[in-house]
């Protein structure tokens, strides 16, 4: 039996992971369930999956969770706060940490899992964007394997198995283009929150859905790919592919292109991160000729989506640029969701903060977190 520590269990990645654990209950069990704010969902999951440990991000709400669990509360070890999350990620009983926490707040859990030598199924791309070299070095020292869950990176990871790293010409990240692919840029200032929350092909949490609309999601994924696969930014390309059936491709030096494909469903990359290098029966239908009919690919519009340029810049320059790109964008999205700024302002303000940043080469964790704080404040001061 393989024990999973599931972080972000009530989010979109978490719920999909639990579907996989239901299907393969003979092989995998949830040993840790960690969640942010949805305590009722966490309590329901706890009673169904019977983990040893439950963690909530906010220590103030521990008594509320205890009340929800009632007489059953004593069955679980209850932890809270960043300390609790980090402790749970390193528990000796946990074999695989499935990291589905959204945003920069996920970094401590990723580092804790890597440092404890766990397999880290990484859906929290922000960890790699902010602290790629540090996270990789931590994993190397502890013999931890990092298996990407982000669908594009899972695709690249699978495609890269077809050859030697030195023979890679380019990693080609596919992008759906989001809901505004064909919308004229002149009307970006009028985009409403509701419009930005409608993704054409993927069903995901709100932050990543808005990031898909701005293509900052792809910008972050460029940086993620740079550190995950140790490939220079000149060997990374973005290709718009509206159907999201080809999840990404590798172009080899001999001209061969290897693609990984299937219906857009996160359960496929999540399960692969858990079972790698084996494959078990899937939980979704991923092949039909109709699904693959008329697939289209074209170059992205870098004028309309300057987010992509910023992603390439952060991947090329390294240092604290990744942390700043991520934090500035998180702050801008939060302000957009709050109705404080417009959609076009997200691009303009993040670009301004990137321009103003003095990067630190080979940053340690304290420097990364300081750059993250600086970027949030700097972005808020743009308005
Ligand atoms: Mg992705």
Boltz pocket constraint, residues with backbone or C-beta under 6 A from the ligand:
constraints:
  - pocket:
      binder: B
      contacts: [[A, 150], [A, 151], [A, 152], [A, 153], [A, 221]]
      max_distance: 6.0
